[in-house]
Amino acid sequence: MIFWLAPMDGITNLPYRTIVEEVFEQFWTTGKLRTRTEFMNVNWYMIQPQRLVHHLIFHDQEKKLIAQIYGWVRETLVQTAIDIEKKYPEFMGIELNIGCPSPKVMSCGWGSGMMREKERTLSIIKEISESVSCPFSIKVRTWINEDDKQDRYNILLQAAPYVHCISIHGRTIKQGHSGEVDWEYIRKFKEDVGDTCIVIGNGGIKSFEEAEKRVKENKIDGAMIAQAAIANPWIFTPHTPSIKERYDVIKRHLYLSTAYQLWSQESVPENTDDLSSNKAYLHAFKKYDPNSDESFEFPPLSRHSYKVQMPTKDMIEKKITEISSLTVGKLHSVIEFRKYLFNYIKGLPWSKDLKTQVASINDFETLESAIDTYFTQLLTHE
Ligand SMILES: Cc1cc2nc3c(=O)[nH]c(=O)nc-3n(C[C@H](O)[C@H](O)[C@H](O)COP(=O)(O)O)c2cc1C
């Protein structure tokens, strides 16, 4: 049985994946955990790789990580998959997102928008799978509404021989990220594909026990958790954290996030390739209407040589030791950290007071002190 931390844009970056992996190793040594990056747009990766590469950054001890990409144009998808495999062979695999329901994403033909042209999407899946040698996977959902489920189901069956793994979020596009999950759809799909590919079920899982139950009762290969795993790394283990353990993880996460930002400020290089010709491509893309029947020609894309030397975990740890002797001050990572903190403290006594206080904090020292004061008070009253 394999558990998956679902890819989440703005959440599953290097610091948070590290937290999830550390908690997992501590409390469920016999289990298997896999992780994915946040999804990365392939168009922008071709044009401004220095900005988009942040979605891909990993450290040397992350061995079970999949890079997730999204887009629409065959050439950019295939080229990006090849580029990632060549430059960052440490990834365990590459995954195409065909499930994102965001109207902004879908209106460009990306994410779930890809399934408007099912046959074309199927042929892109085949082409990427034949262009890379690492395992290639797709992440999908049960489509637009109840009426077109069967149609899309058949396309998925045809895709199965070309992919290593299919993760199915058992909700329709209309449902977004909430509502009932169609586990029967996922169960039947696994039954139909058998061992052709790995099938992971996703949607609405709220606990470790529920994840185990879903895998067993649907005879699937693993379970993937997203929203209930935000600031809840223990969900992938049978362990319930004490307040002290929660406090320790929050502090570790804050330091990791800060160290990671300091590392990336110093170590993520600017792009030096001339990619101005690719701007014509972007310009064309802005004019392109995925709903139009007219054929559309995109200008050719230049490949880039941009590559980041990924950090080792030791480098990040070293940065952590430097933090205590620095005045870190205002950092974007502090603002970003608030959303995790709000989830970490949800349901704890006086958490609303801390939330109100933290909402206006944007420097490291004040945030750390607010967290320390809150937990000292909580632990004294325990
Ligand atoms: C904040 C957020 C960001 C997400 N970003 C991605 C993403 O980058 N790639 C992806 O495939 N799915 C993304 N998803 C969808 C989740 O991976 C998952 O399929 C969905 O939330 C259903 O699982 P859940 O019910 O356990 O939350 C995102 C979901 C959330 C809530």
The ligand as a Gaussian input file, in Angstrom:
#p B3LYP/6-31G(d) Opt

LIG

0 1
 C       -4.508000      24.352000      -2.673000
 C       -4.596000      23.228000      -3.683000
 C       -3.688000      23.180000      -4.725000
 C       -3.744000      22.129000      -5.652000
 N       -2.790000      22.059000      -6.631000
 C       -2.740000      20.972000      -7.442000
 C       -1.665000      20.774000      -8.350000
 O       -0.728000      21.585000      -8.436000
 N       -1.687000      19.662000      -9.127000
 C       -2.692000      18.732000      -9.053000
 O       -2.663000      17.720000      -9.766000
 N       -3.718000      18.878000      -8.195000
 C       -3.753000      19.960000      -7.381000
 N       -4.748000      20.069000      -6.452000
 C       -5.762000      18.991000      -6.332000
 C       -5.326000      17.959000      -5.277000
 O       -4.108000      17.329000      -5.638000
 C       -6.399000      16.865000      -5.075000
 O       -6.577000      16.155000      -6.266000
 C       -7.753000      17.439000      -4.637000
 O       -7.625000      18.460000      -3.666000
 C       -8.650000      16.328000      -4.066000
 O       -8.078000      15.712000      -2.949000
 P       -8.598000      16.026000      -1.433000
 O      -10.078000      15.810000      -1.448000
 O       -7.815000      15.072000      -0.578000
 O       -8.276000      17.470000      -1.163000
 C       -4.751000      21.128000      -5.541000
 C       -5.670000      21.197000      -4.495000
 C       -5.605000      22.221000      -3.561000
 C       -6.595000      22.258000      -2.426000

